[in-house]
Every structure is written in C-alpha cells, then in structure tokens.
Amino acid sequence: MTQINYEKGRIPGQESGIEIRHSLCDICSPGMHCGLDVFVKDGKILKVEGTEGFPINNGKLCTKGAGNRQYVYREDRILTPLKRVGERGEGKFEPISWDEALKLISEKFLQIRRDYGADKVAFYSGYSKHYRFMLRRLASVFGSQNYGTESSSCMTSGLMAWLIASGMPMGMNMPNAELVLGWGANGFHSRYPMIRNMYKNMEHGLKVITVDPRITPASQRLASLHLRPHLGTDGALALGIAHVLIEKDWVSHEYIQKYVHGFEEYREYVKAFTPERTYELTGVPAEDIYKAAEMIHEAHGICVPESSTLGHHRNGMQNYRAIMSLLIITGNVDVKGGQVPAPHSFMERNCGFETYEEEFMEERWPKDAPKAIGADRFPLWYELRKDMQANALADNILKQDENSVRAILALGMNYRMFTEDAKYIEAIKKLDMFVDVDLFLTDTAKYADIVLPACTSLERETFMPYAGGQVWMTKKAIEPLGEAKPDTEIISLLAQYMDLDDDLLKGGYDACLKHILRDLPVTLEEMKASEKPLKLPDIKPYVFGTMNEKGWPTPTGKLELYSELIAAHPEWGLDPLPTYTEPYNPDPEKYPFRLCAGARIPNALHSRLHDVPWERSLLPEPSVEMSMEDAERLGIELGDDVEIFTNIGSLTFKAIPTATVMPGDVFIYHGYREKDINSILDGTNLDPYSGFPAYRSAYCGLRRCA
C-alpha cells in the first residue's frame, strides 16, 4: 500500500499539522478581494487556494492571487520602523522603535501645523484601500483638506461622469441585459469574475460589443462585434454611434421627454459626427458604426462595465459622458438590464445596504480650511470629490511658496504611478518630513524620513462587504511578520500620539467600524465568529424605475446630457455637453506613434508584483508591443532593442511585434522600475475635468536601436 505523505502533499489534518485558515486577497481593488484558503503549518503559509462558494471568486484565483505566499514573504518586507540615516533615495535606514517613530512623526506634524497651518500636511493613500475611511477622517480632524488617493488616476473619472449625469453612482444590471458595451473592459486580465458572469449570461442570449484598439481575449472570446478605435477617440466613436441612432430614429422619445434634460442641445452637437467623419477621427469603419447602432437598437437592456482605462486620456471624462449618453437616449438607465443606481455601501462598493461610512468621513471635514490642492486647476474634481487631486501635488510642493505642502503621510504611495514622475522625487526631497507606510522598501519608501511596516491582508482582520448584502470580518491567517502593524492601527496610534480631538479614531479600527455599521442586523462580533461571509437578512432588491419616477439628484431632477452644474460655472471653461477633443500631440511629425502606457497584463498590477518571482517570470523584461506592419517597415524583429522617445525623454524596450496591435499604435506595460514608462510621459497632459493623466493616448517616436 502506498504511504501518504500528508505534509509533502500539503494535505490539512492532524497527520500533517496543516490547517486551512480563511482570509482574502487584497492585491488588487476592493471590487475583487477574493476569498483565500490559506494552508498554514507552524505559523507559516505553505500555499493558498481560492475559497469554494466565496461571493467573488467561488474557488478560483487569478495569477496575482495565486502568488500571495511569495508576496507575503518577499525579501524586501519591512519588519521594523525605520529612520533615514543617509540622503533621501539612498535607502540607508536604521531600525527604531514604534514609540520613537510615532513621537517623531507626531511632533513634526504638530509643529508644522502650529507654524504654517494644518493644510501644509498632506495625507495620501495608495494601495490597499481598506483603511481609507479612517485616513480621510484623520486628515480632517488634523485640519487639512489635503487628503488624496491613487483614485486621482483610477475609476473616479467614470464616477464623476455619472455624478454629473445622474447625481449618483451607477452600475450594471447585467443578469437581465441583452447587450453589454464592453468599452475598454478586458476582464480576462483585470476583472475575471465579470467574465465568468458574462459567459453565464451569454448562454441566455447576452451579446457583447467589445471596444478596444487591441485584439484581446475579451474581443476574441466574447464579442459579437469588435470596434477598434484609435487610442483616445472613444468619445468620438460614441458620438458617431449616437448620430446614427438619432438619424435612424432609434432613440426612446417617450423616455427622453420624461426623464432626460438637454437632448435638443445634444442632438444638435452630434449632427457633425457622421459615420464618415467618425471613421476619419477614430479609424472605425462606417459599416461597423452602423452595426453597433443597430445592435443597440435591437437590444432590450444595455449596460456598460466600469473601466478605469476610459478615464486615462486628456478627454477621458468627456469620453465617459459620451458613452453613457448612448444608454440615456435609448432609455437604458434605471430599467431592467440597463445601468441602475448603485449607491455605495462601503469603500465605494454597492452591496445592497446602507452604512454610515460617508457620514464618518464627512462630519469632521474642515470646510473652512484652505481648499485642497488642485481645487483651482480642476474645479469640477473638487466640486464633486472635495479631495486633493494628487496629480497636482508635485507642482504645489515645487513652487516652494506660502501654499506649498511641507509634509506628507503616505500609505502605500508609488511615485511611479504619476506621469513625468521625476518631479515627484524632486518634490519629496523638498519636504520637511515624508512618512511612508508600506509592506516593502519600495523606491518611494527609500525617500522617506520614517518608514513604518504594514501588514498584508493575511496578517490582519479586515471588514469586507460583498454584493447582495454579505458582510465578513476576516481573521489573521498568520501573525504579522516582524513588528508590522495593520494600517488602521497605525492611523489610530497617530491620532493618539498627536492627541487629536476624536475618540473614535483613538479607539481604533473596531470602534470606528461599530460606529459605521451600527444599524446592521449583525454585530461585528458575529462577523468575527463566522468563517465565511454572512448574508444580511431582508435585503430587498432595487425596484427598477424608482429614481426615474422619484427624480434624480441633479439640478433638473432628470438625467442630464447637458450639465447644469457645469453650465452654472462658465469660469471653469468646461463644456456642459459631452463634447469631443482630440488627444494632445506636441509634434505630430516627430511623434507619429500613439502610445498606450499601462495596458493590463494578467500577472501584474502597477509595480506591486514585479518583484514576486512567479509573476515576474511571465514577462521578465520591459517590452513594447507594436504591429507587424510597423515592425517590418522599421526592420524590427522579436527581442530587438527599441527606443521610445517623447517630448520628455527616451527609454529602450524589448520589441514584441504582434498581430493584435494596429499600425501606428504601441503598447507598453508599466511598473518596471528599470524602464519606467511614466517617467517620459508629459506631466502637464491632464484632463481638465478630472485631472487624470493621458496614460493611454500619449504620443511618441520609435526606432530600432543600432
């Protein structure tokens, strides 16, 4: 009989001493946070698997989640508080105690507040996001409006577009949809649970239009029609489709008359976007534009997935508005199978129940303090978010005037996410104090005066809500490595050491959660006692049409194609209609190639996973994808060194000629510190509506290296 080696087989049980502990992966956004089965022996993680029956992933993991063990045990984990002893950027630190670190930070922040004002300290959140409600309140109680996040470049542009149109967040009712407009949505690489749901619904007749310049797994496996516009021309394509819908009288006149504001102005504007002109602007053939309009006309129930990529253009938010307008004029908002209200429950996720998170963050907001950084340059952003626009932070510091920030508390900051990011290093060097909280000694952390070690999601308790009224409080799968602490505990400790006027923050994570979740029918203790998410009782599904009949929280009470909020502020210089402007090219002759920086790959998220061996092995070298035609014309072969140059600088990458890319386009994957594509993107090329950078519609030159 074969002898079973339980330990070698990593089989849990008494024979092996291995047990399974349940946790979650928070490497990517809170929209995922998939369930993990963590195999633990003697306090060490042996492997992770997906949790069967979990609301998001149902036993599956993407390549990123599968690398959690290597992620937790990376060699550059920070295990103790560190104090800088060398020059900023050298990475020379000495270990110090938590007490010493917290005293140094608190004394310096309080001194800056006394001498220069609370607004001279900025508070910034990168990844992860579970603590943000506490960090925002910390900034407010301290007295500063200068709280900002990586959402200055992610997701929020689309949210702003819906806030302008409807006054509230919106989401998909995909189970009842007949058509999904997959605009810039490649879920195989960035949102795989959505793909699973699409496959399921396709069995019942769901059709998909994929809109993406590249051939992607989504366009190959899901799409009935694939539209391939030039980078940054999505808005023109949407307006061209709208032209056909209106010309063919394929719009819902009754719906428009009852629920829509600004249709006449909108109709007049889209007259110029004939299929022929739209083809000239976008490269999408006129017959495909007609076909897309016909599919929209024939479908009952159309929705659009949220896609952060659509905001990454100088015209990004207006592109979003133009796409959303297709749903509005065809009567596909607040109807079965369409785009429906999705009010936030927690962490900007719609889970079917209400909490006091917004109140918790807003009730102490210092309305009389100086306005947040970026408020003057991006007034619509400030009007809708009240946050600092982090893409304006470096310029604020580099001015070195009476309005410049003098200190930053950053949690998970990655300066490489900003365009022309060398400015952020120069800005950090000018600060009186820079504090970074992170898991690893990142390139950003090396510039900090104090570095504080944080926990991964497997080393802490985390509250997570899920769609359909499910809630969970995870347990620690392992004890924190070294002296690492949860981000939430660090925030609470800083509130204590600075003796801020806030008993909730001083009381810690649990106290804040109990306050926010106080009306839920289950307690925090009951959540902690459960091994898996609990379903809240009596969660009632949304009744379609409620907001259409009740009236939307917009100036007109209707869905607005013409924004009265924007129209009321002509000094902003913004357009009330979803108008189209072409991407910015400083010199078309010198920079003839359209450049997309940051296209998703399945093994990475920004730069967080390039130092995880499993993930790095899937694409070891920084690479540029280009069309086969361009490669042949320029004498470039697979693996050749290729120089990419912009008006900011140049870098070399390994060439990958591919049939998935159109001539004239180049795609570069970001996050490689040795070839940081964001470092040569123009930091002034920002969307005036949202402040978002034009990562995905920049321009460059390209040549084969000798």
TORSE-981546 format. One record per residue (C-alpha): residue in three letters; x, y, z. Coordinates in steps of 0.2 Angstrom, whole numbers, padded with zeros to 4 digits, always signed. Last residue first. Layout:
ALAXYZ ...
END
This chain:
ALA+0109+0250-0168 CYS+0092+0253-0158 ARG+0076+0252-0168 ARG+0066+0267-0169 LEU+0050+0274-0161 GLY+0043+0291-0158 CYS+0030+0295-0146 TYR+0012+0301-0142 ALA+0001+0300-0127 SER-0016+0292-0128 ARG-0017+0279-0114 TYR-0008+0287-0100 ALA-0016+0304-0103 PRO-0016+0309-0084 PHE-0032+0312-0074 GLY-0036+0329-0068 SER-0054+0326-0069 TYR-0062+0339-0080 PRO-0046+0347-0086 ASP-0039+0330-0091 LEU-0020+0330-0089 ASN-0005+0332-0101 THR+0005+0343-0090 GLY+0015+0328-0083 ASP+0021+0323-0101 LEU+0025+0304-0101 ILE+0044+0300-0100 SER+0045+0294-0082 ASN+0028+0285-0084 ILE+0037+0272-0095 ASP+0048+0267-0080 LYS+0061+0255-0088 GLU+0071+0249-0073 ARG+0057+0251-0061 TYR+0045+0240-0072 GLY+0028+0246-0067 HIS+0021+0249-0084 TYR+0017+0238-0099 ILE+0020+0247-0115 PHE+0008+0247-0130 VAL+0012+0255-0147 ASP+0000+0260-0160 GLY+0003+0267-0178 PRO-0002+0250-0186 MET-0015+0241-0176 VAL-0010+0229-0162 THR-0015+0211-0160 ALA-0005+0205-0175 THR+0011+0206-0164 PRO+0029+0213-0165 ILE+0036+0212-0147 ALA+0051+0223-0146 LYS+0062+0224-0130 PHE+0062+0241-0123 THR+0073+0257-0123 LEU+0069+0273-0115 SER+0068+0291-0120 GLY+0064+0309-0113 ILE+0051+0322-0110 ASN+0045+0326-0128 THR+0044+0308-0131 PHE+0056+0294-0136 ILE+0054+0275-0137 GLU+0070+0266-0142 VAL+0068+0248-0147 ASP+0080+0234-0143 ASP+0076+0219-0153 GLY+0068+0204-0145 LEU+0056+0200-0159 GLU+0061+0209-0175 ILE+0062+0227-0181 GLY+0067+0232-0198 LEU+0056+0248-0197 ARG+0044+0244-0210 GLU+0043+0226-0204 ALA+0040+0231-0186 ASP+0027+0244-0191 GLU+0017+0231-0201 MET+0018+0218-0188 SER+0010+0230-0176 MET+0019+0235-0160 GLU+0021+0229-0142 VAL+0034+0236-0131 SER+0043+0226-0118 PRO+0051+0228-0100 GLU+0059+0211-0097 PRO+0053+0196-0087 LEU+0035+0194-0093 LEU+0028+0178-0085 SER+0043+0175-0074 ARG+0039+0192-0065 GLU+0023+0184-0058 TRP+0031+0168-0051 PRO+0046+0178-0044 VAL+0037+0192-0035 ASP+0047+0208-0038 HIS+0036+0213-0052 LEU+0021+0211-0042 ARG+0016+0228-0035 SER+0023+0239-0050 HIS+0006+0243-0057 LEU-0004+0227-0055 ALA+0005+0212-0063 ASN+0002+0194-0069 PRO-0013+0196-0080 ILE-0006+0211-0091 ARG-0016+0227-0091 ALA-0011+0241-0103 GLY+0000+0254-0093 ALA+0006+0266-0106 CYS-0003+0267-0123 LEU+0007+0277-0136 ARG+0000+0283-0152 PHE+0015+0284-0164 PRO+0019+0299-0175 TYR+0030+0309-0163 LYS+0042+0320-0173 GLU+0029+0324-0186 PRO+0014+0325-0175 ASP+0023+0337-0163 PRO+0016+0341-0146 ASN+0002+0328-0148 TYR-0014+0331-0137 PRO-0029+0319-0139 GLU-0043+0326-0150 THR-0057+0335-0141 TYR-0075+0328-0140 THR-0090+0336-0132 PRO-0101+0328-0118 LEU-0111+0344-0116 PRO-0109+0356-0102 ASP-0092+0361-0108 LEU-0078+0366-0096 GLY-0070+0384-0095 TRP-0072+0384-0076 GLU-0077+0402-0076 PRO-0093+0397-0085 HIS-0099+0389-0069 ALA-0118+0387-0069 ALA-0116+0377-0086 ILE-0105+0364-0077 LEU-0119+0361-0064 GLU-0132+0362-0077 SER-0125+0348-0087 TYR-0132+0345-0104 LEU-0135+0326-0106 GLU-0143+0327-0089 LEU-0154+0313-0082 LYS-0168+0322-0073 GLY-0171+0331-0057 THR-0165+0347-0065 PRO-0150+0352-0054 THR-0146+0333-0052 PRO-0152+0321-0038 TRP-0163+0311-0049 GLY-0182+0311-0048 LYS-0194+0300-0040 GLU-0200+0292-0056 ASN-0184+0289-0064 MET-0176+0285-0047 THR-0188+0271-0044 GLY-0188+0264-0062 PHE-0182+0247-0057 VAL-0185+0242-0039 TYR-0169+0238-0031 PRO-0168+0221-0022 LYS-0173+0220-0004 ILE-0160+0214+0009 ASP-0171+0206+0022 PRO-0157+0196+0031 LEU-0139+0200+0030 LYS-0129+0186+0022 LEU-0113+0182+0032 PRO-0096+0180+0024 LYS-0086+0165+0029 GLU-0078+0158+0045 SER-0090+0167+0056 ALA-0086+0172+0074 LYS-0079+0189+0068 MET-0095+0193+0059 GLU-0105+0189+0075 GLU-0093+0200+0085 LEU-0095+0215+0072 THR-0114+0213+0075 VAL-0127+0208+0063 PRO-0143+0217+0059 LEU-0134+0232+0053 ASP-0138+0249+0061 ARG-0121+0252+0070 LEU-0110+0248+0055 ILE-0101+0265+0054 HIS-0100+0266+0073 LYS-0095+0248+0075 LEU-0082+0250+0062 CYS-0074+0265+0070 ALA-0073+0256+0087 ASP-0066+0241+0079 TYR-0052+0250+0069 GLY-0046+0260+0084 GLY-0052+0270+0099 LYS-0041+0285+0095 LEU-0050+0287+0079 LEU-0067+0286+0088 ASP-0062+0297+0102 ASP-0058+0311+0090 ASP-0050+0328+0096 LEU-0032+0323+0091 ASP-0019+0319+0104 MET-0005+0318+0092 TYR+0001+0302+0099 GLN-0017+0295+0100 ALA-0022+0300+0082 LEU-0005+0293+0076 LEU-0009+0277+0085 SER-0026+0276+0077 ILE-0019+0278+0059 ILE-0006+0265+0063 GLU-0019+0253+0069 THR-0029+0255+0053 ASP-0013+0252+0043 PRO-0011+0235+0052 LYS+0005+0233+0061 ALA+0022+0225+0056 GLU+0034+0222+0070 GLY+0042+0206+0062 LEU+0029+0197+0051 PRO+0011+0199+0057 GLU+0004+0183+0064 ILE-0004+0171+0052 ALA-0021+0168+0044 LYS-0027+0183+0054 LYS-0046+0183+0055 THR-0058+0191+0042 MET-0073+0201+0046 TRP-0087+0197+0034 VAL-0103+0205+0026 GLN-0115+0200+0013 GLY-0129+0210+0007 GLY-0131+0205-0011 ALA-0114+0212-0016 TYR-0100+0210-0004 PRO-0094+0219+0011 MET-0077+0217+0019 PHE-0070+0221+0036 THR-0052+0216+0038 GLU-0043+0207+0052 ARG-0024+0207+0050 GLU-0009+0196+0044 LEU-0017+0188+0028 SER-0022+0205+0022 THR-0004+0211+0022 CYS+0003+0220+0036 ALA+0012+0237+0037 PRO+0029+0242+0042 LEU+0033+0261+0045 VAL+0046+0271+0036 ILE+0052+0287+0043 ASP+0062+0300+0033 ALA+0056+0293+0017 TYR+0065+0293+0000 LYS+0068+0275+0000 ALA+0049+0272+0003 THR+0046+0278-0014 ASP+0058+0265-0022 THR+0049+0252-0012 LEU+0056+0245+0005 PHE+0041+0233+0006 LEU+0024+0232+0016 ASP+0021+0251+0016 VAL+0019+0266+0027 ASP+0029+0281+0021 VAL+0032+0297+0031 PHE+0040+0312+0022 MET+0046+0327+0033 ASP+0052+0344+0029 LEU+0048+0341+0011 LYS+0060+0347-0003 LYS+0066+0330-0007 ILE+0048+0324-0010 ALA+0046+0337-0023 GLU+0061+0332-0033 ILE+0055+0314-0032 TYR+0038+0319-0038 LYS+0045+0329-0052 ALA+0054+0313-0058 ASP+0037+0306-0061 GLU+0034+0314-0078 THR+0017+0305-0076 PHE+0012+0298-0059 MET+0011+0280-0055 ARG+0030+0279-0052 TYR+0028+0289-0035 ASN+0020+0273-0028 MET+0012+0278-0011 GLY+0007+0263+0000 LEU+0001+0274+0015 ALA+0008+0292+0014 LEU+0009+0305+0027 ILE+0016+0320+0018 ALA+0025+0336+0025 ARG+0028+0354+0019 VAL+0014+0357+0007 SER+0016+0373-0003 ASN+0004+0387-0001 GLU+0016+0400+0006 ASP+0028+0396-0008 GLN+0040+0382-0013 LYS+0033+0381-0030 LEU+0040+0363-0031 ILE+0027+0357-0017 ASN+0012+0363-0027 ASP+0019+0356-0043 ALA+0022+0339-0035 LEU+0004+0338-0028 ALA-0006+0342-0044 ASN-0008+0324-0049 ALA-0014+0321-0032 GLN-0030+0330-0034 MET-0034+0334-0016 ASP-0051+0329-0011 LYS-0068+0338-0011 ARG-0074+0325-0023 LEU-0088+0333-0034 GLU-0084+0351-0033 TYR-0065+0347-0031 TRP-0065+0337-0047 LEU-0075+0350-0056 PRO-0063+0364-0050 PHE-0048+0356-0058 ARG-0034+0369-0058 ASP-0042+0379-0043 ALA-0046+0364-0032 GLY-0029+0356-0037 ILE-0023+0355-0019 ALA-0037+0355-0006 LYS-0045+0372-0002 PRO-0039+0381+0013 ALA-0048+0376+0029 ASP-0066+0382+0032 LYS-0074+0366+0027 PRO-0064+0355+0038 TRP-0072+0338+0036 ARG-0077+0332+0053 GLU-0094+0325+0048 GLU-0088+0320+0030 MET-0079+0304+0033 PHE-0090+0296+0046 GLU-0105+0302+0037 GLU-0099+0293+0021 GLU-0096+0277+0031 TYR-0113+0277+0040 THR-0119+0261+0032 GLU-0133+0257+0020 PHE-0137+0240+0012 GLY-0137+0232-0006 CYS-0118+0229-0008 ASN-0113+0244-0019 ARG-0095+0247-0017 GLU-0087+0264-0014 MET-0077+0258+0001 PHE-0093+0254+0010 SER-0111+0254+0005 HIS-0110+0265-0010 PRO-0126+0269-0020 ALA-0128+0258-0036 PRO-0142+0266-0046 VAL-0145+0256-0062 GLN-0137+0254-0080 GLY-0148+0243-0090 GLY-0155+0225-0089 LYS-0171+0231-0081 VAL-0173+0249-0081 ASP-0164+0264-0072 VAL-0155+0269-0087 ASN-0157+0260-0104 GLY-0169+0273-0112 THR-0160+0274-0129 ILE-0155+0292-0126 ILE-0148+0288-0109 LEU-0138+0272-0113 LEU-0130+0281-0128 SER-0126+0296-0116 MET-0116+0285-0105 ILE-0103+0283-0119 ALA-0102+0302-0122 ARG-0100+0305-0104 TYR-0086+0293-0102 ASN-0077+0301-0117 GLN-0080+0318-0108 MET-0071+0311-0093 GLY-0056+0305-0103 ASN-0053+0320-0114 ARG-0034+0321-0109 HIS-0035+0302-0108 HIS-0034+0289-0094 GLY-0053+0290-0090 LEU-0058+0276-0101 THR-0045+0264-0094 SER-0054+0264-0077 SER-0067+0253-0085 GLU-0084+0252-0076 PRO-0095+0239-0086 VAL-0108+0246-0098 CYS-0126+0241-0099 ILE-0140+0238-0112 GLY-0157+0231-0108 HIS-0168+0227-0123 ALA-0157+0226-0138 GLU-0162+0229-0156 HIS-0157+0247-0156 ILE-0140+0244-0148 MET-0137+0231-0161 GLU-0141+0243-0175 ALA-0130+0256-0168 ALA-0116+0244-0167 LYS-0119+0239-0185 TYR-0120+0257-0191 ILE-0103+0261-0183 ASP-0096+0244-0190 GLU-0102+0250-0208 ALA-0093+0267-0205 PRO-0076+0259-0202 VAL-0068+0263-0186 GLY-0052+0273-0189 THR-0057+0285-0175 LEU-0057+0303-0182 GLU-0059+0299-0200 TYR-0071+0285-0197 THR-0081+0297-0186 ARG-0082+0309-0201 GLU-0089+0295-0212 PRO-0101+0289-0199 THR-0107+0307-0197 PHE-0102+0316-0181 ALA-0107+0333-0185 LYS-0125+0330-0181 VAL-0119+0325-0163 TYR-0120+0343-0157 GLU-0138+0347-0162 ARG-0144+0331-0154 TYR-0135+0336-0138 GLU-0143+0353-0137 GLU-0160+0345-0141 PHE-0157+0331-0128 GLY-0153+0343-0114 HIS-0163+0335-0099 VAL-0169+0317-0099 TYR-0183+0309-0089 LYS-0200+0311-0096 GLN-0196+0318-0114 ILE-0181+0306-0116 TYR-0191+0291-0111 GLU-0205+0295-0123 HIS-0193+0298-0137 SER-0183+0282-0135 VAL-0170+0283-0148 TRP-0169+0273-0164 ASP-0175+0287-0175 LYS-0162+0282-0189 GLU-0154+0299-0188 ILE-0154+0298-0169 LEU-0146+0281-0168 VAL-0134+0285-0182 HIS-0128+0301-0173 ALA-0127+0292-0157 ILE-0115+0279-0164 GLY-0104+0294-0170 LEU-0105+0302-0153 ALA-0099+0286-0145 LEU-0085+0284-0158 ALA-0079+0302-0155 GLY-0079+0299-0136 ASP-0068+0283-0139 THR-0055+0293-0148 GLY-0041+0292-0135 LEU-0032+0277-0144 HIS-0038+0274-0161 PRO-0054+0265-0162 ARG-0056+0246-0164 LEU-0074+0240-0163 HIS-0076+0222-0160 LEU-0094+0214-0164 SER-0101+0198-0157 ALA-0088+0199-0144 LEU-0085+0186-0130 ARG-0070+0175-0134 GLN-0059+0185-0147 SER-0063+0203-0141 ALA-0062+0198-0122 PRO-0045+0189-0125 THR-0039+0205-0133 ILE-0037+0211-0151 ARG-0031+0229-0147 PRO-0039+0246-0150 ASP-0053+0241-0139 VAL-0072+0242-0140 THR-0080+0225-0137 ILE-0099+0223-0141 VAL-0106+0209-0131 LYS-0122+0199-0133 LEU-0132+0190-0120 GLY-0143+0176-0126 HIS-0146+0165-0111 GLU-0130+0155-0113 MET-0121+0173-0114 ASN-0127+0176-0097 LYS-0116+0163-0089 TYR-0101+0168-0100 MET-0104+0186-0095 ASN-0104+0181-0076 ARG-0087+0172-0078 ILE-0080+0187-0087 MET-0085+0198-0073 PRO-0076+0187-0061 TYR-0060+0189-0071 ARG-0058+0208-0068 SER-0041+0214-0074 HIS-0033+0202-0087 PHE-0048+0192-0093 GLY-0059+0206-0089 ASN-0054+0216-0104 ALA-0065+0231-0102 GLY-0061+0246-0113 TRP-0079+0248-0118 GLY-0088+0231-0116 LEU-0105+0238-0121 VAL-0115+0224-0114 LEU-0131+0218-0123 GLU-0147+0208-0118 ALA-0146+0213-0100 ASN-0155+0205-0086 PRO-0140+0197-0077 MET-0130+0213-0082 ASN-0139+0225-0071 MET-0124+0236-0072 GLY-0119+0250-0060 MET-0122+0269-0056 PRO-0115+0281-0044 MET-0126+0296-0040 GLY-0131+0313-0047 SER-0137+0306-0063 ALA-0127+0314-0077 ILE-0114+0324-0067 LEU-0112+0310-0054 TRP-0111+0298-0068 ALA-0097+0307-0076 MET-0088+0309-0059 LEU-0089+0290-0056 GLY-0081+0287-0073 SER-0067+0299-0068 THR-0066+0291-0051 MET-0060+0274-0058 CYS-0041+0277-0056 SER-0030+0292-0058 SER-0034+0303-0043 SER-0040+0287-0037 GLU-0022+0284-0031 THR-0028+0294-0016 GLY-0029+0312-0009 TYR-0032+0321+0008 ASN-0026+0339+0008 GLN-0042+0346+0016 SER-0031+0348+0032 GLY-0037+0351+0050 PHE-0030+0336+0059 VAL-0048+0330+0062 SER-0050+0331+0043 ALA-0034+0322+0039 LEU-0038+0308+0051 ARG-0055+0307+0044 ARG-0048+0303+0027 LEU-0036+0291+0034 MET-0050+0282+0044 PHE-0061+0280+0028 ARG-0046+0275+0018 TYR-0042+0260+0029 HIS-0047+0246+0017 LYS-0039+0254+0002 SER-0023+0245-0001 TYR-0014+0253-0010 GLY-0011+0271-0012 SER-0017+0283+0001 TYR-0011+0301+0004 PHE-0012+0313+0018 ALA-0005+0331+0016 VAL+0002+0342+0029 LYS+0003+0361+0025 ASP-0016+0362+0027 ALA-0014+0361+0046 GLY-0006+0378+0046 TYR+0012+0385+0045 ASP+0020+0386+0062 ARG+0007+0377+0073 ARG+0003+0364+0060 ILE+0021+0361+0055 GLN+0025+0359+0074 LEU+0010+0346+0075 PHE+0017+0336+0061 LYS+0035+0336+0067 GLU+0030+0331+0085 SER+0018+0317+0079 ILE+0031+0310+0067 LEU+0045+0309+0079 LYS+0034+0303+0093 LEU+0027+0289+0082 ALA+0044+0283+0076 GLU+0051+0283+0094 ASP+0036+0273+0101 TRP+0037+0261+0086 SER+0055+0258+0090 ILE+0069+0262+0078 PRO+0079+0252+0065 GLU+0092+0262+0055 PHE+0090+0267+0037 LYS+0100+0270+0021 GLY+0089+0268+0005 GLU+0100+0281-0004 GLY+0084+0290-0010 ARG+0085+0304+0003 GLU+0102+0305+0009 GLY+0108+0293+0023 VAL+0102+0290+0041 ARG+0083+0288+0037 LYS+0073+0280+0052 LEU+0065+0263+0050 PRO+0050+0255+0059 THR+0053+0236+0059 LEU+0049+0221+0048 ILE+0049+0229+0030 ARG+0047+0216+0018 ASP+0061+0216+0005 GLU+0064+0198+0004 ARG+0046+0194-0001 TYR+0037+0183+0011 VAL+0019+0190+0009 TYR+0020+0191-0010 GLN+0028+0174-0012 ARG+0013+0167-0002 ASN+0001+0178-0012 GLY+0006+0172-0029 ALA-0010+0163-0033 GLY-0019+0180-0031 LYS-0009+0188-0045 THR-0011+0174-0057 CYS-0030+0174-0054 LEU-0039+0164-0041 LYS-0054+0152-0042 GLY-0064+0144-0028 ASN-0080+0154-0030 ASN-0071+0171-0034 ILE-0082+0185-0028 PRO-0096+0178-0016 PHE-0085+0163-0010 GLY-0093+0146-0013 GLU-0076+0137-0014 THR-0062+0148-0007 GLY-0047+0150-0019 GLU-0031+0142-0015 VAL-0015+0147-0005 LYS+0001+0138-0001 LEU+0013+0134+0013 ILE+0010+0149+0024 LYS+0020+0148+0041 GLY+0013+0149+0059 ASP+0018+0131+0062 LYS+0009+0125+0047 VAL-0004+0136+0037 PHE-0014+0132+0021 VAL-0023+0148+0017 ASP-0040+0146+0009 LEU-0042+0163+0001 GLY-0058+0173-0004 CYS-0056+0186-0017 HIS-0054+0205-0014 MET-0062+0209-0030 GLY-0070+0226-0032 PRO-0059+0231-0017 SER-0045+0233-0030 CYS-0030+0222-0032 ILE-0018+0214-0020 ASP-0032+0212-0007 CYS-0033+0194-0006 LEU-0044+0187+0007 SER-0043+0176+0023 HIS-0049+0158+0028 ARG-0037+0147+0038 ILE-0034+0129+0032 GLU-0024+0119+0044 ILE-0008+0109+0042 GLY-0001+0098+0056 SER+0002+0084+0044 GLU-0007+0069+0052 GLN-0019+0080+0061 GLY-0026+0087+0046 PRO-0023+0098+0030 ILE-0015+0090+0015 ARG+0001+0099+0009 GLY+0006+0084-0001 LYS+0023+0084+0007 GLU+0014+0086+0024 TYR+0002+0072+0021 ASN+0015+0059+0015 ILE+0003+0045+0010 GLN+0011+0028+0011 THR+0006+0017-0005 MET+0000+0000+0000 
END
